[in-house]
Amino acid sequence: MTSTKGSIAKNSILLYIRMLITMCISLYTSRAILAILGVTDYGIYNVVGGVVTIIGFINGSLAGASTRFITFAIGCNDESKISCTFSTLLNIHKVAAVLLIIIVEIIGVWFLYNKMNIPADRMNAAFWVLQCSLLTTAISLISVPYNSVIIAYERMDAFAYISVFEYAAKLGVVYLLLLFGNADRLIIYAVLICLVQIIIRLTYRWFCHKNFKLSQAGKIFDWNLTKEIARFIGWKINGDLAFVGCSQGINVVLNMFFGPVVNAARGISVQIQSLTNTFVQNYQIAVQPQIIKSYAAGDLPYMQSLIIACSKYGFYLMLMIVYPVLNYTEAVLTLWLKNVPDNTVFLVQIIILVCFTSPLRQPLIHAINATGNIRRFQIIEGTILLLAVPIAYIELKFFNFTLQEMMVSYLCIEYAAQVARIWIVLPSVKLQYKTYFKSVLFPICKVLICLFVVKLVVLPIFQQSIIDKLLGIIISEALCIGTFLTVGMNKAERNGIIIFIKRKIYKNG
């Protein structure tokens, strides 16, 4: 168990180093791209690329299936089973990539020209953005089994190094765009980003073939295993489609009623959500294989302890990032982007509140995937989330809801889905509701109440000058961390952190 915890800690540290570097690059890149492309073209890139994501939702379903089945195969310690599982998954993904291309070229192109609110003079550029996004997604589909192998073997160092290279390449794309004076920079940007993704996917493939025994990749197709995977994917699709519907579907609805400028604001808010989720997922990705392997080994107590720790500490990590931003959204966005599109502040604040469910959601999803009994979970969760898109359309079309009212409704749907996850998953892994509430939700609620009081009483003092706001951000972060340690953890947990820090100091001293 010690070595397992050490592996989780090591992998988490590697992923956090990767995150810090990539986040800094990503924040600068987003600001530069918004300035270079302009608000309209930036919005077009986000919404058109989202069309492919909607139709390519099966990518997430296949990725979840790949990670689960490969991890189980590794847990069986059978090389032939590992090779057979990987080869079968690779062939499934190739077929899925071909189907994706056919669907997008028929439905996606029609939707672009007939339903999307794109300025006529930018329609040609939007078409090529669609084509580049399609190629990128198809390549990503084929590469999913390779990524799953890396996760299953817990080789997070590969993600760290390759991701830094990926974001550095995207930064290089920004400077390359400056060289194209009179050319259509939106099309060039889409092409260059596509090329970067192709290089990254080839790099992952090379790493896997060099480090793992995948000599039979693509040569085996096990029909019985295919049927088992297909059943798993079939029920998982509903939930994964719902996630896409809550993100990209809302994006399309906003485009239909408000146009590309709101899509630009939405794109910025979603990017903040992505960065926040990445920060939390670095820890949760390191835990994911252990959740699956512990269930496969029948070690439910250890699995339950992982779910609790992953949920609570993941939430605290997320809150460290979003709490100062939530308090000083406008100041942070102005410092980051300089020119902030209309409605961005509100959309960012809503998306931060949505982020509150992310660290609690993912451990439950890993747990239910480990059991393989996902039918009921996916039906209920997927139905709740998928309702977000038609409800948003009806609210805007027939009830004349404002943007603010519609997004608050969307937030309520996200919270309802989280309640459903807790209700379904905990009995499946024999984790009592009382234990979960006492160990996870109760400490989190105490922390949130304390921080809400801080927001009302302390932070209004620091709202005048830029210096005041910067000081307020620092104080927000300090009070946030202090609240975790004093209110959000028990004595044993605090002592564990103190012992860990002392060991690191003496080791380095």
VOPAZA-453424 format. One record per residue (C-alpha): z, y, x. Coordinates in nm, 2 decimals, padded with zeros to 4 digits, always signed. Layout:
<rs>
@zz = Z, yy = Y, xx = X
...
</rs>
This chain:
<rs>
@zz = +00.00, yy = +00.00, xx = +00.00
@zz = +00.07, yy = +00.24, xx = +00.29
@zz = -00.27, yy = +00.19, xx = +00.43
@zz = -00.42, yy = +00.25, xx = +00.09
@zz = -00.23, yy = +00.58, xx = +00.04
@zz = -00.33, yy = +00.68, xx = +00.40
@zz = -00.69, yy = +00.61, xx = +00.32
@zz = -00.67, yy = +00.83, xx = +00.01
@zz = -00.51, yy = +01.11, xx = +00.20
@zz = -00.76, yy = +01.09, xx = +00.49
@zz = -01.06, yy = +01.08, xx = +00.25
@zz = -00.91, yy = +01.37, xx = +00.05
@zz = -00.87, yy = +01.58, xx = +00.36
@zz = -01.23, yy = +01.52, xx = +00.47
@zz = -01.36, yy = +01.61, xx = +00.12
@zz = -01.15, yy = +01.93, xx = +00.12
@zz = -01.28, yy = +02.04, xx = +00.45
@zz = -01.63, yy = +01.98, xx = +00.32
@zz = -01.54, yy = +02.17, xx = +00.00
@zz = -01.41, yy = +02.48, xx = +00.18
@zz = -01.73, yy = +02.51, xx = +00.39
@zz = -01.97, yy = +02.44, xx = +00.10
@zz = -01.78, yy = +02.67, xx = -00.13
@zz = -01.81, yy = +02.96, xx = +00.10
@zz = -02.18, yy = +02.90, xx = +00.15
@zz = -02.24, yy = +02.85, xx = -00.22
@zz = -02.06, yy = +03.17, xx = -00.32
@zz = -02.27, yy = +03.37, xx = -00.08
@zz = -02.59, yy = +03.19, xx = -00.18
@zz = -02.54, yy = +03.25, xx = -00.55
@zz = -02.49, yy = +03.62, xx = -00.49
@zz = -02.80, yy = +03.64, xx = -00.27
@zz = -03.02, yy = +03.45, xx = -00.50
@zz = -02.92, yy = +03.66, xx = -00.80
@zz = -03.01, yy = +03.97, xx = -00.60
@zz = -03.34, yy = +03.83, xx = -00.48
@zz = -03.46, yy = +03.67, xx = -00.80
@zz = -03.31, yy = +03.92, xx = -01.04
@zz = -03.12, yy = +03.85, xx = -01.36
@zz = -03.42, yy = +03.73, xx = -01.57
@zz = -03.56, yy = +03.49, xx = -01.32
@zz = -03.21, yy = +03.36, xx = -01.23
@zz = -03.15, yy = +03.29, xx = -01.60
@zz = -03.49, yy = +03.12, xx = -01.63
@zz = -03.41, yy = +02.89, xx = -01.34
@zz = -03.08, yy = +02.79, xx = -01.49
@zz = -03.21, yy = +02.72, xx = -01.84
@zz = -03.54, yy = +02.55, xx = -01.75
@zz = -03.37, yy = +02.33, xx = -01.49
@zz = -03.12, yy = +02.24, xx = -01.76
@zz = -03.39, yy = +02.09, xx = -01.98
@zz = -03.45, yy = +01.82, xx = -01.72
@zz = -03.08, yy = +01.76, xx = -01.70
@zz = -03.06, yy = +01.72, xx = -02.08
@zz = -03.34, yy = +01.46, xx = -02.08
@zz = -03.21, yy = +01.30, xx = -01.76
@zz = -02.86, yy = +01.25, xx = -01.89
@zz = -02.90, yy = +00.88, xx = -01.82
@zz = -02.84, yy = +00.96, xx = -01.45
@zz = -02.47, yy = +01.00, xx = -01.51
@zz = -02.46, yy = +00.67, xx = -01.71
@zz = -02.63, yy = +00.48, xx = -01.44
@zz = -02.41, yy = +00.64, xx = -01.17
@zz = -02.10, yy = +00.54, xx = -01.35
@zz = -02.23, yy = +00.18, xx = -01.39
@zz = -02.34, yy = +00.16, xx = -01.02
@zz = -02.00, yy = +00.27, xx = -00.89
@zz = -01.81, yy = +00.03, xx = -01.12
@zz = -02.02, yy = -00.28, xx = -01.05
@zz = -02.06, yy = -00.23, xx = -00.68
@zz = -01.68, yy = -00.16, xx = -00.64
@zz = -01.61, yy = -00.48, xx = -00.83
@zz = -01.85, yy = -00.67, xx = -00.61
@zz = -01.69, yy = -00.54, xx = -00.30
@zz = -01.35, yy = -00.63, xx = -00.44
@zz = -01.47, yy = -00.99, xx = -00.47
@zz = -01.54, yy = -00.99, xx = -00.09
@zz = -01.87, yy = -01.18, xx = -00.15
@zz = -02.16, yy = -01.04, xx = +00.06
@zz = -02.43, yy = -01.22, xx = -00.15
@zz = -02.28, yy = -01.07, xx = -00.47
@zz = -02.27, yy = -00.72, xx = -00.32
@zz = -02.64, yy = -00.75, xx = -00.21
@zz = -02.74, yy = -00.89, xx = -00.55
@zz = -02.56, yy = -00.61, xx = -00.74
@zz = -02.70, yy = -00.33, xx = -00.52
@zz = -03.06, yy = -00.47, xx = -00.54
@zz = -03.04, yy = -00.51, xx = -00.92
@zz = -02.90, yy = -00.16, xx = -00.96
@zz = -03.17, yy = -00.01, xx = -00.74
@zz = -03.45, yy = -00.17, xx = -00.94
@zz = -03.29, yy = -00.05, xx = -01.27
@zz = -03.28, yy = +00.31, xx = -01.13
@zz = -03.65, yy = +00.29, xx = -01.03
@zz = -03.75, yy = +00.20, xx = -01.38
@zz = -03.53, yy = +00.48, xx = -01.52
@zz = -03.69, yy = +00.73, xx = -01.29
@zz = -04.04, yy = +00.64, xx = -01.41
@zz = -03.93, yy = +00.67, xx = -01.78
@zz = -03.77, yy = +01.01, xx = -01.71
@zz = -04.09, yy = +01.14, xx = -01.57
@zz = -04.29, yy = +01.03, xx = -01.87
@zz = -04.04, yy = +01.17, xx = -02.12
@zz = -04.01, yy = +01.51, xx = -01.95
@zz = -04.38, yy = +01.55, xx = -01.91
@zz = -04.42, yy = +01.49, xx = -02.29
@zz = -04.11, yy = +01.63, xx = -02.46
@zz = -03.99, yy = +01.87, xx = -02.19
@zz = -04.32, yy = +02.06, xx = -02.15
@zz = -04.36, yy = +02.08, xx = -02.52
@zz = -04.01, yy = +02.22, xx = -02.56
@zz = -04.07, yy = +02.48, xx = -02.29
@zz = -04.39, yy = +02.62, xx = -02.44
@zz = -04.28, yy = +02.60, xx = -02.81
@zz = -03.91, yy = +02.65, xx = -02.83
@zz = -03.77, yy = +02.84, xx = -02.53
@zz = -03.73, yy = +03.21, xx = -02.52
@zz = -03.92, yy = +03.29, xx = -02.19
@zz = -04.11, yy = +03.61, xx = -02.13
@zz = -04.49, yy = +03.54, xx = -02.15
@zz = -04.56, yy = +03.66, xx = -01.79
@zz = -04.30, yy = +03.42, xx = -01.65
@zz = -04.41, yy = +03.11, xx = -01.84
@zz = -04.62, yy = +02.98, xx = -01.55
@zz = -04.32, yy = +03.01, xx = -01.31
@zz = -04.10, yy = +02.84, xx = -01.57
@zz = -04.35, yy = +02.55, xx = -01.58
@zz = -04.33, yy = +02.49, xx = -01.21
@zz = -03.95, yy = +02.52, xx = -01.21
@zz = -03.96, yy = +02.24, xx = -01.47
@zz = -04.18, yy = +02.02, xx = -01.25
@zz = -03.97, yy = +02.07, xx = -00.94
@zz = -03.65, yy = +02.00, xx = -01.13
@zz = -03.81, yy = +01.69, xx = -01.27
@zz = -03.90, yy = +01.56, xx = -00.92
@zz = -03.56, yy = +01.64, xx = -00.79
@zz = -03.39, yy = +01.45, xx = -01.08
@zz = -03.62, yy = +01.15, xx = -01.04
@zz = -03.54, yy = +01.12, xx = -00.67
@zz = -03.17, yy = +01.16, xx = -00.75
@zz = -03.19, yy = +00.87, xx = -01.00
@zz = -03.33, yy = +00.64, xx = -00.74
@zz = -03.06, yy = +00.74, xx = -00.49
@zz = -02.76, yy = +00.68, xx = -00.71
@zz = -02.69, yy = +00.33, xx = -00.59
@zz = -02.67, yy = +00.45, xx = -00.23
@zz = -02.42, yy = +00.71, xx = -00.33
@zz = -02.22, yy = +00.45, xx = -00.52
@zz = -02.21, yy = +00.23, xx = -00.21
@zz = -02.06, yy = +00.51, xx = -00.01
@zz = -01.79, yy = +00.57, xx = -00.28
@zz = -01.71, yy = +00.20, xx = -00.32
@zz = -01.67, yy = +00.16, xx = +00.06
@zz = -01.46, yy = +00.48, xx = +00.07
@zz = -01.68, yy = +00.64, xx = +00.34
@zz = -01.61, yy = +00.99, xx = +00.23
@zz = -01.68, yy = +01.12, xx = +00.58
@zz = -02.05, yy = +01.07, xx = +00.50
@zz = -02.02, yy = +01.30, xx = +00.20
@zz = -01.85, yy = +01.56, xx = +00.41
@zz = -02.11, yy = +01.58, xx = +00.68
@zz = -02.42, yy = +01.54, xx = +00.46
@zz = -02.29, yy = +01.80, xx = +00.21
@zz = -02.24, yy = +02.06, xx = +00.48
@zz = -02.59, yy = +02.00, xx = +00.59
@zz = -02.72, yy = +02.03, xx = +00.23
@zz = -02.55, yy = +02.36, xx = +00.17
@zz = -02.65, yy = +02.50, xx = +00.50
@zz = -03.01, yy = +02.41, xx = +00.42
@zz = -02.98, yy = +02.59, xx = +00.08
@zz = -02.85, yy = +02.89, xx = +00.27
@zz = -03.16, yy = +02.87, xx = +00.49
@zz = -03.37, yy = +02.87, xx = +00.17
@zz = -03.22, yy = +03.21, xx = +00.08
@zz = -03.34, yy = +03.37, xx = +00.41
@zz = -03.68, yy = +03.20, xx = +00.38
@zz = -03.73, yy = +03.37, xx = +00.04
@zz = -03.71, yy = +03.71, xx = +00.21
@zz = -04.02, yy = +03.63, xx = +00.41
@zz = -04.23, yy = +03.60, xx = +00.09
@zz = -04.29, yy = +03.96, xx = -00.01
@zz = -04.55, yy = +03.96, xx = -00.28
@zz = -04.53, yy = +03.59, xx = -00.37
@zz = -04.36, yy = +03.45, xx = -00.68
@zz = -04.01, yy = +03.39, xx = -00.54
@zz = -03.89, yy = +03.19, xx = -00.84
@zz = -04.16, yy = +02.92, xx = -00.78
@zz = -04.10, yy = +02.92, xx = -00.41
@zz = -03.73, yy = +02.89, xx = -00.46
@zz = -03.77, yy = +02.59, xx = -00.69
@zz = -04.01, yy = +02.42, xx = -00.45
@zz = -03.78, yy = +02.47, xx = -00.15
@zz = -03.47, yy = +02.35, xx = -00.33
@zz = -03.67, yy = +02.04, xx = -00.43
@zz = -03.76, yy = +01.98, xx = -00.07
@zz = -03.40, yy = +02.01, xx = +00.04
@zz = -03.29, yy = +01.76, xx = -00.22
@zz = -03.56, yy = +01.51, xx = -00.10
@zz = -03.43, yy = +01.54, xx = +00.26
@zz = -03.07, yy = +01.49, xx = +00.15
@zz = -03.15, yy = +01.18, xx = -00.06
@zz = -03.35, yy = +01.03, xx = +00.23
@zz = -03.04, yy = +01.10, xx = +00.46
@zz = -02.81, yy = +00.91, xx = +00.22
@zz = -03.05, yy = +00.62, xx = +00.22
@zz = -03.07, yy = +00.61, xx = +00.60
@zz = -02.69, yy = +00.62, xx = +00.63
@zz = -02.64, yy = +00.33, xx = +00.39
@zz = -02.90, yy = +00.10, xx = +00.55
@zz = -02.75, yy = +00.18, xx = +00.89
@zz = -02.38, yy = +00.11, xx = +00.80
@zz = -02.39, yy = -00.15, xx = +00.52
@zz = -02.56, yy = -00.48, xx = +00.47
@zz = -02.83, yy = -00.38, xx = +00.23
@zz = -03.12, yy = -00.58, xx = +00.38
@zz = -03.22, yy = -00.72, xx = +00.04
@zz = -03.23, yy = -00.38, xx = -00.12
@zz = -03.48, yy = -00.39, xx = -00.41
@zz = -03.58, yy = -00.75, xx = -00.35
@zz = -03.35, yy = -00.92, xx = -00.61
@zz = -03.34, yy = -00.87, xx = -00.98
@zz = -03.06, yy = -01.06, xx = -01.16
@zz = -03.14, yy = -01.07, xx = -01.53
@zz = -02.79, yy = -01.18, xx = -01.63
@zz = -02.63, yy = -00.90, xx = -01.43
@zz = -02.89, yy = -00.66, xx = -01.57
@zz = -02.79, yy = -00.75, xx = -01.93
@zz = -02.42, yy = -00.69, xx = -01.84
@zz = -02.50, yy = -00.35, xx = -01.68
@zz = -02.73, yy = -00.26, xx = -01.97
@zz = -02.44, yy = -00.32, xx = -02.22
@zz = -02.21, yy = -00.10, xx = -02.01
@zz = -02.47, yy = +00.17, xx = -01.98
@zz = -02.57, yy = +00.15, xx = -02.35
@zz = -02.22, yy = +00.26, xx = -02.45
@zz = -02.17, yy = +00.50, xx = -02.16
@zz = -02.49, yy = +00.69, xx = -02.25
@zz = -02.33, yy = +00.84, xx = -02.56
@zz = -02.05, yy = +01.00, xx = -02.37
@zz = -02.26, yy = +01.12, xx = -02.08
@zz = -02.52, yy = +01.27, xx = -02.31
@zz = -02.23, yy = +01.45, xx = -02.48
@zz = -02.12, yy = +01.61, xx = -02.15
@zz = -02.47, yy = +01.73, xx = -02.09
@zz = -02.49, yy = +01.85, xx = -02.45
@zz = -02.17, yy = +02.06, xx = -02.41
@zz = -02.31, yy = +02.23, xx = -02.10
@zz = -02.69, yy = +02.24, xx = -02.10
@zz = -02.72, yy = +02.21, xx = -02.48
@zz = -02.50, yy = +02.52, xx = -02.52
@zz = -02.72, yy = +02.69, xx = -02.26
@zz = -03.04, yy = +02.62, xx = -02.46
@zz = -02.87, yy = +02.75, xx = -02.78
@zz = -02.77, yy = +03.07, xx = -02.61
@zz = -03.12, yy = +03.11, xx = -02.48
@zz = -03.26, yy = +03.08, xx = -02.84
@zz = -03.03, yy = +03.34, xx = -02.98
@zz = -02.95, yy = +03.58, xx = -02.69
@zz = -03.23, yy = +03.53, xx = -02.42
@zz = -03.23, yy = +03.49, xx = -02.04
@zz = -02.98, yy = +03.76, xx = -01.96
@zz = -02.70, yy = +03.57, xx = -02.13
@zz = -02.83, yy = +03.25, xx = -01.96
@zz = -02.77, yy = +03.43, xx = -01.63
@zz = -02.41, yy = +03.51, xx = -01.73
@zz = -02.37, yy = +03.15, xx = -01.85
@zz = -02.52, yy = +03.02, xx = -01.52
@zz = -02.26, yy = +03.21, xx = -01.32
@zz = -01.98, yy = +03.08, xx = -01.53
@zz = -02.10, yy = +02.72, xx = -01.51
@zz = -02.13, yy = +02.76, xx = -01.13
@zz = -01.76, yy = +02.86, xx = -01.12
@zz = -01.68, yy = +02.56, xx = -01.33
@zz = -01.88, yy = +02.34, xx = -01.09
@zz = -01.70, yy = +02.48, xx = -00.79
@zz = -01.36, yy = +02.44, xx = -00.96
@zz = -01.44, yy = +02.08, xx = -01.06
@zz = -01.56, yy = +02.01, xx = -00.71
@zz = -01.23, yy = +02.12, xx = -00.57
@zz = -01.04, yy = +01.89, xx = -00.80
@zz = -01.29, yy = +01.60, xx = -00.77
@zz = -01.25, yy = +01.58, xx = -00.39
@zz = -00.91, yy = +01.43, xx = -00.45
@zz = -01.01, yy = +01.23, xx = -00.76
@zz = -01.32, yy = +01.08, xx = -00.59
@zz = -01.09, yy = +00.95, xx = -00.32
@zz = -00.87, yy = +00.79, xx = -00.58
@zz = -01.15, yy = +00.65, xx = -00.80
@zz = -01.22, yy = +00.33, xx = -00.60
@zz = -00.85, yy = +00.25, xx = -00.59
@zz = -00.82, yy = +00.28, xx = -00.96
@zz = -01.10, yy = +00.03, xx = -01.02
@zz = -00.99, yy = -00.21, xx = -00.74
@zz = -00.63, yy = -00.21, xx = -00.86
@zz = -00.74, yy = -00.30, xx = -01.21
@zz = -00.97, yy = -00.58, xx = -01.08
@zz = -00.67, yy = -00.71, xx = -00.88
@zz = -00.44, yy = -00.70, xx = -01.19
@zz = -00.21, yy = -00.45, xx = -01.03
@zz = -00.16, yy = -00.23, xx = -01.34
@zz = +00.16, yy = -00.06, xx = -01.22
@zz = -00.02, yy = +00.08, xx = -00.92
@zz = -00.32, yy = +00.18, xx = -01.13
@zz = -00.09, yy = +00.36, xx = -01.38
@zz = +00.08, yy = +00.55, xx = -01.09
@zz = -00.26, yy = +00.66, xx = -00.96
@zz = -00.36, yy = +00.78, xx = -01.31
@zz = -00.04, yy = +00.99, xx = -01.34
@zz = -00.06, yy = +01.13, xx = -00.99
@zz = -00.43, yy = +01.20, xx = -01.00
@zz = -00.39, yy = +01.38, xx = -01.33
@zz = -00.09, yy = +01.60, xx = -01.25
@zz = -00.17, yy = +01.69, xx = -00.89
@zz = -00.54, yy = +01.74, xx = -00.98
@zz = -00.43, yy = +01.99, xx = -01.25
@zz = -00.22, yy = +02.18, xx = -01.00
@zz = -00.50, yy = +02.19, xx = -00.75
@zz = -00.73, yy = +02.32, xx = -01.01
@zz = -00.48, yy = +02.59, xx = -01.13
@zz = -00.44, yy = +02.71, xx = -00.77
@zz = -00.81, yy = +02.81, xx = -00.78
@zz = -00.85, yy = +02.94, xx = -01.14
@zz = -00.52, yy = +03.12, xx = -01.21
@zz = -00.59, yy = +03.42, xx = -00.99
@zz = -00.95, yy = +03.43, xx = -01.11
@zz = -00.84, yy = +03.42, xx = -01.47
@zz = -00.60, yy = +03.71, xx = -01.42
@zz = -00.86, yy = +03.93, xx = -01.22
@zz = -01.19, yy = +03.80, xx = -01.35
@zz = -01.38, yy = +04.13, xx = -01.34
@zz = -01.25, yy = +04.23, xx = -01.00
@zz = -01.34, yy = +03.89, xx = -00.85
@zz = -01.69, yy = +03.89, xx = -01.00
@zz = -01.76, yy = +04.25, xx = -00.89
@zz = -01.64, yy = +04.16, xx = -00.54
@zz = -01.86, yy = +03.85, xx = -00.54
@zz = -02.18, yy = +03.97, xx = -00.72
@zz = -02.16, yy = +04.35, xx = -00.71
@zz = -02.39, yy = +04.37, xx = -01.02
@zz = -02.23, yy = +04.16, xx = -01.29
@zz = -02.45, yy = +04.06, xx = -01.59
@zz = -02.32, yy = +04.15, xx = -01.94
@zz = -02.08, yy = +03.90, xx = -02.10
@zz = -02.01, yy = +03.73, xx = -01.77
@zz = -01.64, yy = +03.81, xx = -01.76
@zz = -01.58, yy = +03.66, xx = -02.10
@zz = -01.79, yy = +03.35, xx = -02.03
@zz = -01.61, yy = +03.29, xx = -01.70
@zz = -01.27, yy = +03.31, xx = -01.87
@zz = -01.37, yy = +03.07, xx = -02.14
@zz = -01.51, yy = +02.82, xx = -01.88
@zz = -01.19, yy = +02.84, xx = -01.69
@zz = -01.00, yy = +02.74, xx = -02.00
@zz = -01.24, yy = +02.45, xx = -02.04
@zz = -01.16, yy = +02.36, xx = -01.68
@zz = -00.80, yy = +02.29, xx = -01.78
@zz = -00.92, yy = +01.95, xx = -01.93
@zz = -01.12, yy = +01.84, xx = -01.62
@zz = -00.85, yy = +01.71, xx = -01.39
@zz = -00.69, yy = +01.53, xx = -01.69
@zz = -01.02, yy = +01.39, xx = -01.81
@zz = -01.15, yy = +01.22, xx = -01.50
@zz = -00.87, yy = +00.97, xx = -01.42
@zz = -00.88, yy = +00.85, xx = -01.78
@zz = -01.26, yy = +00.80, xx = -01.76
@zz = -01.22, yy = +00.60, xx = -01.43
@zz = -00.95, yy = +00.39, xx = -01.60
@zz = -01.15, yy = +00.30, xx = -01.91
@zz = -01.46, yy = +00.23, xx = -01.69
@zz = -01.25, yy = -00.01, xx = -01.48
@zz = -01.16, yy = -00.21, xx = -01.79
@zz = -01.53, yy = -00.23, xx = -01.90
@zz = -01.43, yy = -00.19, xx = -02.26
@zz = -01.58, yy = +00.15, xx = -02.32
@zz = -01.75, yy = +00.10, xx = -02.66
@zz = -01.48, yy = +00.27, xx = -02.87
@zz = -01.40, yy = +00.53, xx = -02.61
@zz = -01.77, yy = +00.64, xx = -02.58
@zz = -01.83, yy = +00.65, xx = -02.95
@zz = -01.54, yy = +00.87, xx = -03.03
@zz = -01.54, yy = +01.10, xx = -02.73
@zz = -01.92, yy = +01.13, xx = -02.73
@zz = -01.93, yy = +01.21, xx = -03.10
@zz = -01.67, yy = +01.49, xx = -03.07
@zz = -01.84, yy = +01.65, xx = -02.77
@zz = -02.20, yy = +01.61, xx = -02.90
@zz = -02.10, yy = +01.81, xx = -03.21
@zz = -02.07, yy = +02.12, xx = -02.99
@zz = -02.45, yy = +02.19, xx = -02.99
@zz = -02.52, yy = +02.16, xx = -03.37
@zz = -02.20, yy = +02.34, xx = -03.45
@zz = -02.29, yy = +02.63, xx = -03.22
@zz = -02.64, yy = +02.65, xx = -03.37
@zz = -02.51, yy = +02.65, xx = -03.73
@zz = -02.25, yy = +02.92, xx = -03.64
@zz = -02.51, yy = +03.15, xx = -03.49
@zz = -02.79, yy = +03.08, xx = -03.73
@zz = -02.61, yy = +03.07, xx = -04.07
@zz = -02.27, yy = +03.24, xx = -04.02
@zz = -02.37, yy = +03.51, xx = -03.78
@zz = -02.10, yy = +03.43, xx = -03.53
@zz = -02.07, yy = +03.65, xx = -03.23
@zz = -02.11, yy = +03.51, xx = -02.88
@zz = -01.73, yy = +03.53, xx = -02.83
@zz = -01.65, yy = +03.34, xx = -03.16
@zz = -01.90, yy = +03.07, xx = -03.08
@zz = -01.76, yy = +03.00, xx = -02.73
@zz = -01.40, yy = +02.99, xx = -02.87
@zz = -01.52, yy = +02.72, xx = -03.11
@zz = -01.68, yy = +02.53, xx = -02.82
@zz = -01.34, yy = +02.55, xx = -02.63
@zz = -01.16, yy = +02.39, xx = -02.93
@zz = -01.41, yy = +02.10, xx = -02.93
@zz = -01.34, yy = +02.04, xx = -02.56
@zz = -00.96, yy = +02.02, xx = -02.62
@zz = -01.01, yy = +01.79, xx = -02.92
@zz = -01.21, yy = +01.55, xx = -02.70
@zz = -00.92, yy = +01.54, xx = -02.45
@zz = -00.67, yy = +01.45, xx = -02.72
@zz = -00.90, yy = +01.16, xx = -02.82
@zz = -00.92, yy = +01.04, xx = -02.46
@zz = -00.55, yy = +01.02, xx = -02.42
@zz = -00.51, yy = +00.84, xx = -02.75
@zz = -00.77, yy = +00.58, xx = -02.66
@zz = -00.73, yy = +00.51, xx = -02.29
@zz = -00.35, yy = +00.48, xx = -02.24
@zz = -00.31, yy = +00.16, xx = -02.46
@zz = -00.61, yy = +00.01, xx = -02.28
@zz = -00.43, yy = +00.02, xx = -01.94
@zz = -00.08, yy = -00.04, xx = -02.10
@zz = +00.04, yy = +00.30, xx = -02.01
@zz = +00.29, yy = +00.43, xx = -02.27
@zz = +00.23, yy = +00.76, xx = -02.43
@zz = +00.59, yy = +00.86, xx = -02.37
@zz = +00.55, yy = +00.79, xx = -01.99
@zz = +00.23, yy = +00.99, xx = -01.98
@zz = +00.37, yy = +01.29, xx = -02.17
@zz = +00.69, yy = +01.29, xx = -01.96
@zz = +00.52, yy = +01.25, xx = -01.62
@zz = +00.20, yy = +01.46, xx = -01.68
@zz = +00.18, yy = +01.68, xx = -01.99
@zz = +00.55, yy = +01.80, xx = -02.00
@zz = +00.55, yy = +01.93, xx = -01.63
@zz = +00.21, yy = +02.09, xx = -01.68
@zz = +00.32, yy = +02.27, xx = -02.00
@zz = +00.63, yy = +02.40, xx = -01.82
@zz = +00.41, yy = +02.54, xx = -01.54
@zz = +00.16, yy = +02.70, xx = -01.78
@zz = +00.44, yy = +02.87, xx = -01.98
@zz = +00.59, yy = +03.01, xx = -01.67
@zz = +00.26, yy = +03.14, xx = -01.54
@zz = +00.18, yy = +03.29, xx = -01.88
@zz = +00.50, yy = +03.49, xx = -01.86
@zz = +00.41, yy = +03.60, xx = -01.51
@zz = +00.07, yy = +03.72, xx = -01.64
@zz = +00.24, yy = +03.93, xx = -01.92
@zz = +00.53, yy = +04.07, xx = -01.72
@zz = +00.45, yy = +04.09, xx = -01.35
@zz = +00.07, yy = +04.12, xx = -01.31
@zz = +00.01, yy = +04.43, xx = -01.53
@zz = +00.17, yy = +04.63, xx = -01.25
@zz = -00.12, yy = +04.54, xx = -01.02
@zz = -00.42, yy = +04.67, xx = -01.22
@zz = -00.50, yy = +05.01, xx = -01.09
@zz = -00.68, yy = +05.04, xx = -00.75
@zz = -00.88, yy = +04.77, xx = -00.57
@zz = -00.58, yy = +04.73, xx = -00.33
@zz = -00.35, yy = +04.67, xx = -00.63
@zz = -00.58, yy = +04.40, xx = -00.76
@zz = -00.62, yy = +04.23, xx = -00.43
@zz = -00.24, yy = +04.23, xx = -00.39
@zz = -00.22, yy = +04.10, xx = -00.75
@zz = -00.45, yy = +03.81, xx = -00.66
@zz = -00.23, yy = +03.72, xx = -00.36
@zz = +00.09, yy = +03.74, xx = -00.57
@zz = -00.08, yy = +03.53, xx = -00.84
@zz = -00.15, yy = +03.25, xx = -00.59
@zz = +00.19, yy = +03.27, xx = -00.44
@zz = +00.37, yy = +03.25, xx = -00.78
@zz = +00.14, yy = +02.97, xx = -00.88
@zz = +00.23, yy = +02.75, xx = -00.59
@zz = +00.60, yy = +02.84, xx = -00.62
@zz = +00.59, yy = +02.74, xx = -00.99
@zz = +00.44, yy = +02.40, xx = -00.90
@zz = +00.71, yy = +02.33, xx = -00.65
@zz = +01.01, yy = +02.45, xx = -00.86
@zz = +00.90, yy = +02.37, xx = -01.22
@zz = +00.62, yy = +02.13, xx = -01.20
@zz = +00.77, yy = +01.87, xx = -00.97
@zz = +01.09, yy = +01.67, xx = -00.96
@zz = +01.33, yy = +01.65, xx = -00.67
@zz = +01.18, yy = +01.33, xx = -00.53
@zz = +00.83, yy = +01.47, xx = -00.54
@zz = +00.94, yy = +01.79, xx = -00.36
@zz = +01.12, yy = +01.59, xx = -00.10
@zz = +00.81, yy = +01.38, xx = -00.05
@zz = +00.60, yy = +01.69, xx = +00.02
@zz = +00.87, yy = +01.83, xx = +00.26
@zz = +00.87, yy = +01.50, xx = +00.46
@zz = +00.49, yy = +01.49, xx = +00.47
@zz = +00.48, yy = +01.84, xx = +00.61
@zz = +00.75, yy = +01.77, xx = +00.87
@zz = +00.57, yy = +01.46, xx = +00.99
@zz = +00.25, yy = +01.66, xx = +01.04
@zz = +00.44, yy = +01.94, xx = +01.23
@zz = +00.62, yy = +01.69, xx = +01.46
@zz = +00.30, yy = +01.50, xx = +01.51
@zz = +00.11, yy = +01.81, xx = +01.61
@zz = +00.40, yy = +01.96, xx = +01.80
</rs>
